[in-house]
């Protein structure tokens, strides 16, 4: 039987004190200098809004699994990868749907 050594803990004096001001969100005045075109995703209405894979799947009436497989194959809707997060632009989804319109089942 293998016995693990006890984890050693560091005394608290080695960690910097957490100042609540240092961890707070940026103030509105600081973000205004970036320009009026930048807005948080939750403030955007419809146009230019980024959707999560779940929201996108609900919007397109398909499964999240299909979206993940389509990303791997490269034939799904265009997406943005921010860190580990996947997001879909609402306007790009509409353009992608329009580009996949068919008039007949014999069309490829």
N, CA, C and O atoms as a Tinker XYZ file with bonds, in Angstrom:
   432  protein
     1  N      0.850000   -1.173000    0.000000    73     2
     2  CA     0.000000    0.000000    0.000000    64     1     3
     3  C      0.896000    1.235000    0.000000    63     2     4     5
     4  O      1.880000    1.312000    0.736000    81     3
     5  N      0.522000    2.214000   -0.859000    73     3     6
     6  CA     1.293000    3.444000   -0.986000    64     5     7
     7  C      0.680000    4.522000   -0.098000    63     6     8     9
     8  O     -0.522000    4.776000   -0.163000    81     7
     9  N      1.495000    5.142000    0.716000    73     7    10
    10  CA     1.013000    6.209000    1.608000    64     9    11
    11  C      1.505000    7.539000    1.066000    63    10    12    13
    12  O      2.699000    7.738000    0.841000    81    11
    13  N      0.561000    8.439000    0.862000    73    11    14
    14  CA     0.905000    9.772000    0.374000    64    13    15
    15  C      1.419000   10.633000    1.512000    63    14    16    17
    16  O      0.902000   10.567000    2.627000    81    15
    17  N      2.443000   11.449000    1.237000    73    15    18
    18  CA     2.884000   12.380000    2.289000    64    17    19
    19  C      1.839000   13.476000    2.472000    63    18    20    21
    20  O      1.113000   13.825000    1.541000    81    19
    21  N      1.779000   14.000000    3.662000    73    19    22
    22  CA     0.834000   15.076000    3.942000    64    21    23
    23  C      1.204000   16.311000    3.140000    63    22    24    25
    24  O      2.379000   16.635000    2.962000    81    23
    25  N      0.172000   16.990000    2.663000    73    23    26
    26  CA     0.407000   18.229000    1.915000    64    25    27
    27  C      0.910000   19.294000    2.875000    63    26    28    29
    28  O      0.378000   19.461000    3.973000    81    27
    29  N      1.928000   20.003000    2.451000    73    27    30
    30  CA     2.465000   21.057000    3.291000    64    29    31
    31  C      1.726000   22.353000    2.974000    63    30    32    33
    32  O      1.483000   22.673000    1.810000    81    31
    33  N      1.385000   23.068000    3.987000    73    31    34
    34  CA     0.695000   24.333000    3.800000    64    33    35
    35  C      1.646000   25.472000    4.106000    63    34    36    37
    36  O      2.498000   25.378000    4.989000    81    35
    37  N      1.480000   26.550000    3.354000    73    35    38
    38  CA     2.317000   27.730000    3.573000    64    37    39
    39  C      1.643000   28.640000    4.592000    63    38    40    41
    40  O      0.417000   28.747000    4.608000    81    39
    41  N      2.407000   29.277000    5.417000    73    39    42
    42  CA     1.809000   30.240000    6.342000    64    41    43
    43  C      1.148000   31.372000    5.559000    63    42    44    45
    44  O      1.593000   31.714000    4.463000    81    43
    45  N      0.109000   31.941000    6.110000    73    43    46
    46  CA    -0.636000   32.997000    5.439000    64    45    47
    47  C      0.187000   34.243000    5.168000    63    46    48    49
    48  O     -0.159000   35.023000    4.280000    81    47
    49  N      1.263000   34.450000    5.905000    73    47    50
    50  CA     2.049000   35.665000    5.724000    64    49    51
    51  C      2.710000   35.713000    4.346000    63    50    52    53
    52  O      3.138000   36.787000    3.920000    81    51
    53  N      2.810000   34.567000    3.623000    73    51    54
    54  CA     3.432000   34.539000    2.300000    64    53    55
    55  C      2.482000   34.971000    1.185000    63    54    56    57
    56  O      2.917000   35.231000    0.063000    81    55
    57  N      1.202000   35.046000    1.486000    73    55    58
    58  CA     0.224000   35.427000    0.485000    64    57    59
    59  C     -0.091000   36.908000    0.607000    63    58    60    61
    60  O     -0.240000   37.412000    1.720000    81    59
    61  N     -0.196000   37.625000   -0.519000    73    59    62
    62  CA    -0.537000   39.051000   -0.433000    64    61    63
    63  C     -1.965000   39.234000    0.053000    63    62    64    65
    64  O     -2.845000   38.421000   -0.230000    81    63
    65  N     -2.175000   40.296000    0.775000    73    63    66
    66  CA    -3.512000   40.587000    1.276000    64    65    67
    67  C     -4.412000   40.954000    0.107000    63    66    68    69
    68  O     -3.995000   41.661000   -0.810000    81    67
    69  N     -5.631000   40.476000    0.144000    73    67    70
    70  CA    -6.576000   40.795000   -0.922000    64    69    71
    71  C     -7.273000   42.104000   -0.616000    63    70    72    73
    72  O     -8.014000   42.221000    0.360000    81    71
    73  N     -7.029000   43.060000   -1.444000    73    71    74
    74  CA    -7.673000   44.357000   -1.313000    64    73    75
    75  C     -8.907000   44.338000   -2.203000    63    74    76    77
    76  O     -8.797000   44.060000   -3.397000    81    75
    77  N    -10.070000   44.628000   -1.650000    73    75    78
    78  CA   -11.296000   44.553000   -2.433000    64    77    79
    79  C    -11.282000   45.528000   -3.608000    63    78    80    81
    80  O    -11.916000   45.263000   -4.629000    81    79
    81  N    -10.581000   46.634000   -3.485000    73    79    82
    82  CA   -10.504000   47.597000   -4.582000    64    81    83
    83  C     -9.692000   47.039000   -5.742000    63    82    84    85
    84  O     -9.977000   47.351000   -6.898000    81    83
    85  N     -8.694000   46.225000   -5.455000    73    83    86
    86  CA    -7.840000   45.665000   -6.504000    64    85    87
    87  C     -8.582000   44.622000   -7.328000    63    86    88    89
    88  O     -8.228000   44.399000   -8.486000    81    87
    89  N     -9.605000   43.975000   -6.763000    73    87    90
    90  CA   -10.334000   42.933000   -7.453000    64    89    91
    91  C    -11.688000   43.391000   -7.966000    63    90    92    93
    92  O    -12.465000   42.563000   -8.440000    81    91
    93  N    -11.992000   44.646000   -7.892000    73    91    94
    94  CA   -13.300000   45.120000   -8.335000    64    93    95
    95  C    -13.311000   45.301000   -9.850000    63    94    96    97
    96  O    -12.258000   45.403000  -10.480000    81    95
    97  N    -14.509000   45.340000  -10.427000    73    95    98
    98  CA   -14.683000   45.518000  -11.870000    64    97    99
    99  C    -14.253000   46.929000  -12.262000    63    98   100   101
   100  O    -14.267000   47.835000  -11.429000    81    99
   101  N    -13.871000   47.121000  -13.526000    73    99   102
   102  CA   -13.469000   48.462000  -13.955000    64   101   103
   103  C    -14.630000   49.449000  -13.848000    63   102   104   105
   104  O    -15.794000   49.095000  -14.030000    81   103
   105  N    -14.280000   50.673000  -13.552000    73   103   106
   106  CA   -15.306000   51.700000  -13.409000    64   105   107
   107  C    -15.796000   52.147000  -14.777000    63   106   108   109
   108  O    -15.086000   52.002000  -15.773000    81   107
   109  N    -16.990000   52.681000  -14.827000    73   107   110
   110  CA   -17.590000   53.104000  -16.093000    64   109   111
   111  C    -16.746000   54.172000  -16.770000    63   110   112   113
   112  O    -16.612000   54.160000  -17.994000    81   111
   113  N    -16.178000   55.090000  -16.011000    73   111   114
   114  CA   -15.379000   56.158000  -16.601000    64   113   115
   115  C    -14.186000   55.601000  -17.360000    63   114   116   117
   116  O    -13.815000   56.140000  -18.403000    81   115
   117  N    -13.572000   54.521000  -16.852000    73   115   118
   118  CA   -12.418000   53.924000  -17.518000    64   117   119
   119  C    -12.822000   53.253000  -18.831000    63   118   120   121
   120  O    -12.067000   53.310000  -19.801000    81   119
   121  N    -13.986000   52.624000  -18.882000    73   119   122
   122  CA   -14.414000   51.932000  -20.093000    64   121   123
   123  C    -14.945000   52.902000  -21.142000    63   122   124   125
   124  O    -14.952000   52.572000  -22.328000    81   123
   125  N    -15.390000   54.095000  -20.734000    73   123   126
   126  CA   -15.883000   55.071000  -21.697000    64   125   127
   127  C    -14.774000   55.555000  -22.618000    63   126   128   129
   128  O    -15.046000   55.936000  -23.757000    81   127
   129  N    -13.548000   55.549000  -22.157000    73   127   130
   130  CA   -12.448000   56.014000  -22.984000    64   129   131
   131  C    -12.164000   55.061000  -24.143000    63   130   132   133
   132  O    -11.482000   55.443000  -25.094000    81   131
   133  N    -12.678000   53.820000  -24.085000    73   131   134
   134  CA   -12.482000   52.861000  -25.161000    64   133   135
   135  C    -13.336000   53.181000  -26.382000    63   134   136   137
   136  O    -13.101000   52.641000  -27.463000    81   135
   137  N    -14.293000   54.027000  -26.220000    73   135   138
   138  CA   -15.141000   54.400000  -27.339000    64   137   139
   139  C    -16.568000   53.926000  -27.118000    63   138   140   141
   140  O    -16.821000   53.031000  -26.312000    81   139
   141  N    -17.480000   54.527000  -27.834000    73   139   142
   142  CA   -18.886000   54.198000  -27.650000    64   141   143
   143  C    -19.278000   52.914000  -28.382000    63   142   144   145
   144  O    -20.380000   52.406000  -28.176000    81   143
   145  N    -18.392000   52.375000  -29.238000    73   143   146
   146  CA   -18.746000   51.175000  -29.983000    64   145   147
   147  C    -18.610000   49.908000  -29.151000    63   146   148   149
   148  O    -19.228000   48.898000  -29.487000    81   147
   149  N    -17.821000   49.923000  -28.077000    73   147   150
   150  CA   -17.648000   48.737000  -27.261000    64   149   151
   151  C    -18.707000   48.683000  -26.176000    63   150   152   153
   152  O    -18.846000   49.609000  -25.377000    81   151
   153  N    -19.459000   47.577000  -26.157000    73   151   154
   154  CA   -20.462000   47.377000  -25.126000    64   153   155
   155  C    -20.365000   45.938000  -24.649000    63   154   156   157
   156  O    -20.016000   45.052000  -25.428000    81   155
   157  N    -20.670000   45.693000  -23.374000    73   155   158
   158  CA   -20.688000   44.316000  -22.905000    64   157   159
   159  C    -21.717000   43.500000  -23.683000    63   158   160   161
   160  O    -22.724000   44.045000  -24.136000    81   159
   161  N    -21.472000   42.200000  -23.842000    73   159   162
   162  CA   -22.353000   41.342000  -24.638000    64   161   163
   163  C    -23.777000   41.360000  -24.110000    63   162   164   165
   164  O    -24.720000   41.258000  -24.895000    81   163
   165  N    -23.959000   41.486000  -22.797000    73   163   166
   166  CA   -25.320000   41.448000  -22.268000    64   165   167
   167  C    -26.100000   42.715000  -22.573000    63   166   168   169
   168  O    -27.326000   42.721000  -22.459000    81   167
   169  N    -25.409000   43.807000  -22.964000    73   167   170
   170  CA   -26.106000   45.042000  -23.294000    64   169   171
   171  C    -26.500000   45.116000  -24.760000    63   170   172   173
   172  O    -27.326000   45.949000  -25.134000    81   171
   173  N    -25.931000   44.271000  -25.587000    73   171   174
   174  CA   -26.250000   44.301000  -27.003000    64   173   175
   175  C    -27.592000   43.618000  -27.235000    63   174   176   177
   176  O    -27.852000   42.546000  -26.689000    81   175
   177  N    -28.421000   44.227000  -28.029000    73   175   178
   178  CA   -29.729000   43.661000  -28.330000    64   177   179
   179  C    -29.759000   43.183000  -29.767000    63   178   180   181
   180  O    -29.708000   43.995000  -30.692000    81   179
   181  N    -29.840000   41.870000  -29.967000    73   179   182
   182  CA   -29.961000   41.311000  -31.302000    64   181   183
   183  C    -28.716000   41.476000  -32.130000    63   182   184   185
   184  O    -27.903000   40.556000  -32.216000    81   183
   185  N    -28.553000   42.615000  -32.735000    73   183   186
   186  CA   -27.458000   42.854000  -33.659000    64   185   187
   187  C    -26.120000   42.799000  -32.945000    63   186   188   189
   188  O    -25.891000   43.534000  -31.985000    81   187
   189  N    -25.233000   41.924000  -33.415000    73   187   190
   190  CA   -23.904000   41.839000  -32.846000    64   189   191
   191  C    -23.822000   41.071000  -31.540000    63   190   192   193
   192  O    -22.755000   41.009000  -30.929000    81   191
   193  N    -24.919000   40.490000  -31.103000    73   191   194
   194  CA   -24.928000   39.769000  -29.830000    64   193   195
   195  C    -24.255000   38.419000  -29.987000    63   194   196   197
   196  O    -24.453000   37.730000  -30.987000    81   195
   197  N    -23.460000   38.044000  -28.998000    73   195   198
   198  CA   -22.806000   36.746000  -28.999000    64   197   199
   199  C    -23.654000   35.751000  -28.219000    63   198   200   201
   200  O    -24.108000   36.037000  -27.111000    81   199
   201  N    -23.861000   34.577000  -28.812000    73   199   202
   202  CA   -24.673000   33.535000  -28.183000    64   201   203
   203  C    -23.794000   32.379000  -27.745000    63   202   204   205
   204  O    -22.783000   32.081000  -28.382000    81   203
   205  N    -24.176000   31.737000  -26.670000    73   203   206
   206  CA   -23.495000   30.532000  -26.205000    64   205   207
   207  C    -23.914000   29.373000  -27.111000    63   206   208   209
   208  O    -24.895000   29.494000  -27.844000    81   207
   209  N    -23.187000   28.254000  -27.072000    73   207   210
   210  CA   -23.613000   27.096000  -27.860000    64   209   211
   211  C    -25.029000   26.624000  -27.512000    63   210   212   213
   212  O    -25.772000   26.201000  -28.397000    81   211
   213  N    -25.397000   26.693000  -26.258000    73   211   214
   214  CA   -26.754000   26.287000  -25.867000    64   213   215
   215  C    -27.804000   27.204000  -26.486000    63   214   216   217
   216  O    -28.810000   26.738000  -27.020000    81   215
   217  N    -27.559000   28.525000  -26.408000    73   215   218
   218  CA   -28.504000   29.478000  -27.011000    64   217   219
   219  C    -28.570000   29.287000  -28.522000    63   218   220   221
   220  O    -29.640000   29.386000  -29.122000    81   219
   221  N    -27.412000   29.013000  -29.133000    73   219   222
   222  CA   -27.362000   28.813000  -30.577000    64   221   223
   223  C    -28.127000   27.559000  -30.971000    63   222   224   225
   224  O    -28.881000   27.568000  -31.944000    81   223
   225  N    -27.938000   26.483000  -30.218000    73   223   226
   226  CA   -28.652000   25.238000  -30.509000    64   225   227
   227  C    -30.157000   25.446000  -30.397000    63   226   228   229
   228  O    -30.912000   24.952000  -31.234000    81   227
   229  N    -30.601000   26.170000  -29.376000    73   227   230
   230  CA   -32.031000   26.459000  -29.231000    64   229   231
   231  C    -32.531000   27.321000  -30.381000    63   230   232   233
   232  O    -33.623000   27.091000  -30.902000    81   231
   233  N    -31.742000   28.306000  -30.777000    73   231   234
   234  CA   -32.120000   29.202000  -31.869000    64   233   235
   235  C    -32.264000   28.445000  -33.188000    63   234   236   237
   236  O    -33.215000   28.670000  -33.935000    81   235
   237  N    -31.306000   27.538000  -33.475000    73   235   238
   238  CA   -31.322000   26.773000  -34.721000    64   237   239
   239  C    -32.174000   25.509000  -34.635000    63   238   240   241
   240  O    -32.379000   24.835000  -35.644000    81   239
   241  N    -32.670000   25.184000  -33.452000    73   239   242
   242  CA   -33.461000   23.969000  -33.219000    64   241   243
   243  C    -32.665000   22.711000  -33.562000    63   242   244   245
   244  O    -33.167000   21.802000  -34.224000    81   243
   245  N    -31.413000   22.677000  -33.095000    73   243   246
   246  CA   -30.543000   21.520000  -33.264000    64   245   247
   247  C    -29.891000   21.222000  -31.921000    63   246   248   249
   248  O    -30.048000   21.989000  -30.971000    81   247
   249  N    -29.163000   20.117000  -31.834000    73   247   250
   250  CA   -28.535000   19.761000  -30.556000    64   249   251
   251  C    -27.178000   20.444000  -30.414000    63   250   252   253
   252  O    -26.536000   20.809000  -31.399000    81   251
   253  N    -26.765000   20.603000  -29.168000    73   251   254
   254  CA   -25.429000   21.145000  -28.894000    64   253   255
   255  C    -24.358000   20.192000  -29.417000    63   254   256   257
   256  O    -23.283000   20.622000  -29.835000    81   255
   257  N    -24.661000   18.902000  -29.390000    73   255   258
   258  CA   -23.723000   17.899000  -29.894000    64   257   259
   259  C    -23.481000   18.097000  -31.397000    63   258   260   261
   260  O    -22.349000   17.980000  -31.866000    81   259
   261  N    -24.549000   18.397000  -32.147000    73   259   262
   262  CA   -24.387000   18.625000  -33.583000    64   261   263
   263  C    -23.486000   19.835000  -33.816000    63   262   264   265
   264  O    -22.632000   19.812000  -34.702000    81   263
   265  N    -23.673000   20.887000  -33.027000    73   263   266
   266  CA   -22.828000   22.078000  -33.161000    64   265   267
   267  C    -21.362000   21.749000  -32.905000    63   266   268   269
   268  O    -20.485000   22.204000  -33.640000    81   267
   269  N    -21.093000   20.960000  -31.869000    73   267   270
   270  CA   -19.712000   20.591000  -31.539000    64   269   271
   271  C    -19.094000   19.773000  -32.674000    63   270   272   273
   272  O    -17.938000   19.989000  -33.036000    81   271
   273  N    -19.856000   18.841000  -33.233000    73   271   274
   274  CA   -19.353000   18.023000  -34.338000    64   273   275
   275  C    -19.150000   18.868000  -35.590000    63   274   276   277
   276  O    -18.193000   18.653000  -36.334000    81   275
   277  N    -20.041000   19.825000  -35.829000    73   275   278
   278  CA   -19.915000   20.710000  -36.989000    64   277   279
   279  C    -18.684000   21.604000  -36.860000    63   278   280   281
   280  O    -18.047000   21.923000  -37.864000    81   279
   281  N    -18.342000   22.014000  -35.632000    73   279   282
   282  CA   -17.119000   22.794000  -35.426000    64   281   283
   283  C    -15.901000   21.965000  -35.780000    63   282   284   285
   284  O    -14.961000   22.471000  -36.393000    81   283
   285  N    -15.909000   20.679000  -35.396000    73   283   286
   286  CA   -14.775000   19.801000  -35.704000    64   285   287
   287  C    -14.660000   19.557000  -37.213000    63   286   288   289
   288  O    -13.559000   19.555000  -37.763000    81   287
   289  N    -15.807000   19.353000  -37.880000    73   287   290
   290  CA   -15.796000   19.105000  -39.321000    64   289   291
   291  C    -15.518000   20.379000  -40.116000    63   290   292   293
   292  O    -14.983000   20.330000  -41.223000    81   291
   293  N    -15.890000   21.520000  -39.533000    73   291   294
   294  CA   -15.694000   22.791000  -40.219000    64   293   295
   295  C    -16.846000   23.182000  -41.128000    63   294   296   297
   296  O    -16.696000   24.075000  -41.962000    81   295
   297  N    -18.003000   22.526000  -40.982000    73   295   298
   298  CA   -19.134000   22.852000  -41.851000    64   297   299
   299  C    -20.303000   23.499000  -41.105000    63   298   300   301
   300  O    -21.391000   23.640000  -41.664000    81   299
   301  N    -20.089000   23.886000  -39.869000    73   299   302
   302  CA   -21.145000   24.513000  -39.084000    64   301   303
   303  C    -21.114000   26.025000  -39.212000    63   302   304   305
   304  O    -20.360000   26.579000  -40.011000    81   303
   305  N    -21.940000   26.682000  -38.418000    73   303   306
   306  CA   -21.955000   28.145000  -38.441000    64   305   307
   307  C    -20.631000   28.709000  -37.930000    63   306   308   309
   308  O    -19.962000   28.068000  -37.120000    81   307
   309  N    -20.243000   29.904000  -38.396000    73   307   310
   310  CA   -18.997000   30.510000  -37.919000    64   309   311
   311  C    -19.092000   30.822000  -36.427000    63   310   312   313
   312  O    -20.149000   31.201000  -35.924000    81   311
   313  N    -17.982000   30.657000  -35.742000    73   311   314
   314  CA   -17.956000   30.881000  -34.301000    64   313   315
   315  C    -16.692000   31.634000  -33.914000    63   314   316   317
   316  O    -15.747000   31.759000  -34.693000    81   315
   317  N    -16.710000   32.130000  -32.687000    73   315   318
   318  CA   -15.571000   32.844000  -32.123000    64   317   319
   319  C    -15.134000   32.069000  -30.894000    63   318   320   321
   320  O    -15.966000   31.651000  -30.088000    81   319
   321  N    -13.833000   31.879000  -30.749000    73   319   322
   322  CA   -13.319000   31.212000  -29.564000    64   321   323
   323  C    -12.567000   32.246000  -28.736000    63   322   324   325
   324  O    -11.566000   32.806000  -29.182000    81   323
   325  N    -13.055000   32.487000  -27.541000    73   323   326
   326  CA   -12.454000   33.446000  -26.623000    64   325   327
   327  C    -11.980000   32.649000  -25.420000    63   326   328   329
   328  O    -12.779000   32.234000  -24.581000    81   327
   329  N    -10.682000   32.442000  -25.346000    73   327   330
   330  CA   -10.158000   31.557000  -24.301000    64   329   331
   331  C    -10.656000   30.151000  -24.569000    63   330   332   333
   332  O    -10.369000   29.578000  -25.620000    81   331
   333  N    -11.398000   29.592000  -23.631000    73   331   334
   334  CA   -11.978000   28.264000  -23.815000    64   333   335
   335  C    -13.446000   28.334000  -24.173000    63   334   336   337
   336  O    -14.091000   27.303000  -24.363000    81   335
   337  N    -13.986000   29.550000  -24.267000    73   335   338
   338  CA   -15.410000   29.740000  -24.536000    64   337   339
   339  C    -15.681000   29.839000  -26.035000    63   338   340   341
   340  O    -14.926000   30.463000  -26.780000    81   339
   341  N    -16.762000   29.218000  -26.454000    73   339   342
   342  CA   -17.220000   29.278000  -27.838000    64   341   343
   343  C    -18.424000   30.206000  -27.867000    63   342   344   345
   344  O    -19.327000   30.078000  -27.040000    81   343
   345  N    -18.443000   31.135000  -28.808000    73   343   346
   346  CA   -19.564000   32.057000  -28.971000    64   345   347
   347  C    -19.913000   32.178000  -30.446000    63   346   348   349
   348  O    -19.050000   32.064000  -31.317000    81   347
   349  N    -21.201000   32.412000  -30.710000    73   347   350
   350  CA   -21.708000   32.567000  -32.066000    64   349   351
   351  C    -22.333000   33.948000  -32.201000    63   350   352   353
   352  O    -23.114000   34.367000  -31.346000    81   351
   353  N    -21.992000   34.651000  -33.266000    73   351   354
   354  CA   -22.562000   35.958000  -33.536000    64   353   355
   355  C    -23.954000   35.768000  -34.125000    63   354   356   357
   356  O    -24.128000   34.980000  -35.055000    81   355
   357  N    -24.943000   36.478000  -33.599000    73   355   358
   358  CA   -26.330000   36.323000  -34.032000    64   357   359
   359  C    -26.495000   36.657000  -35.518000    63   358   360   361
   360  O    -27.197000   35.942000  -36.233000    81   359
   361  N    -25.863000   37.725000  -35.987000    73   359   362
   362  CA   -25.980000   38.111000  -37.396000    64   361   363
   363  C    -25.320000   37.079000  -38.303000    63   362   364   365
   364  O    -25.828000   36.793000  -39.387000    81   363
   365  N    -24.192000   36.520000  -37.869000    73   363   366
   366  CA   -23.502000   35.500000  -38.663000    64   365   367
   367  C    -24.335000   34.225000  -38.746000    63   366   368   369
   368  O    -24.286000   33.525000  -39.758000    81   367
   369  N    -25.101000   33.911000  -37.696000    73   367   370
   370  CA   -25.968000   32.735000  -37.739000    64   369   371
   371  C    -27.048000   32.891000  -38.805000    63   370   372   373
   372  O    -27.348000   31.948000  -39.537000    81   371
   373  N    -27.626000   34.075000  -38.888000    73   371   374
   374  CA   -28.668000   34.325000  -39.891000    64   373   375
   375  C    -28.063000   34.234000  -41.290000    63   374   376   377
   376  O    -28.664000   33.633000  -42.180000    81   375
   377  N    -26.888000   34.820000  -41.497000    73   375   378
   378  CA   -26.227000   34.722000  -42.812000    64   377   379
   379  C    -25.903000   33.270000  -43.154000    63   378   380   381
   380  O    -26.067000   32.857000  -44.303000    81   379
   381  N    -25.447000   32.490000  -42.176000    73   379   382
   382  CA   -25.123000   31.086000  -42.408000    64   381   383
   383  C    -26.370000   30.299000  -42.796000    63   382   384   385
   384  O    -26.334000   29.472000  -43.707000    81   383
   385  N    -27.481000   30.565000  -42.092000    73   383   386
   386  CA   -28.738000   29.876000  -42.430000    64   385   387
   387  C    -29.176000   30.224000  -43.847000    63   386   388   389
   388  O    -29.590000   29.341000  -44.597000    81   387
   389  N    -29.091000   31.500000  -44.225000    73   387   390
   390  CA   -29.500000   31.913000  -45.572000    64   389   391
   391  C    -28.622000   31.279000  -46.637000    63   390   392   393
   392  O    -29.096000   30.990000  -47.735000    81   391
   393  N    -27.350000   31.058000  -46.328000    73   391   394
   394  CA   -26.453000   30.449000  -47.312000    64   393   395
   395  C    -26.722000   28.952000  -47.485000    63   394   396   397
   396  O    -26.210000   28.337000  -48.420000    81   395
   397  N    -27.513000   28.370000  -46.601000    73   395   398
   398  CA   -27.829000   26.946000  -46.686000    64   397   399
   399  C    -29.273000   26.680000  -47.121000    63   398   400   401
   400  O    -29.803000   25.597000  -46.874000    81   399
   401  N    -29.904000   27.654000  -47.761000    73   399   402
   402  CA   -31.260000   27.461000  -48.260000    64   401   403
   403  C    -31.231000   26.576000  -49.505000    63   402   404   405
   404  O    -30.345000   26.713000  -50.349000    81   403
   405  N    -32.196000   25.674000  -49.616000    73   403   406
   406  CA   -32.313000   24.785000  -50.767000    64   405   407
   407  C    -33.738000   24.853000  -51.298000    63   406   408   409
   408  O    -34.683000   25.071000  -50.540000    81   407
   409  N    -33.883000   24.668000  -52.595000    73   407   410
   410  CA   -35.196000   24.652000  -53.234000    64   409   411
   411  C    -35.638000   23.231000  -53.553000    63   410   412   413
   412  O    -36.821000   22.987000  -53.789000    81   411
   413  N    -34.710000   22.303000  -53.562000    73   411   414
   414  CA   -35.030000   20.935000  -53.915000    64   413   415
   415  C    -34.135000   19.987000  -53.138000    63   414   416   417
   416  O    -33.021000   20.340000  -52.752000    81   415
   417  N    -34.641000   18.765000  -52.910000    73   415   418
   418  CA   -33.827000   17.774000  -52.197000    64   417   419
   419  C    -32.693000   17.256000  -53.082000    63   418   420   421
   420  O    -31.750000   16.643000  -52.582000    81   419
   421  N    -32.777000   17.498000  -54.386000    73   419   422
   422  CA   -31.713000   17.031000  -55.272000    64   421   423
   423  C    -30.514000   17.981000  -55.308000    63   422   424   425
   424  O    -29.477000   17.647000  -55.881000    81   423
   425  N    -30.649000   19.157000  -54.703000    73   423   426
   426  CA   -29.542000   20.104000  -54.650000    64   425   427
   427  C    -28.486000   19.609000  -53.666000    63   426   428   429
   428  O    -28.806000   19.004000  -52.643000    81   427
   429  N    -27.239000   19.873000  -53.989000    73   427   430
   430  CA   -26.142000   19.489000  -53.096000    64   429   431
   431  C    -25.639000   20.677000  -52.329000    63   430   432
   432  O    -24.715000   20.547000  -51.526000    81   431
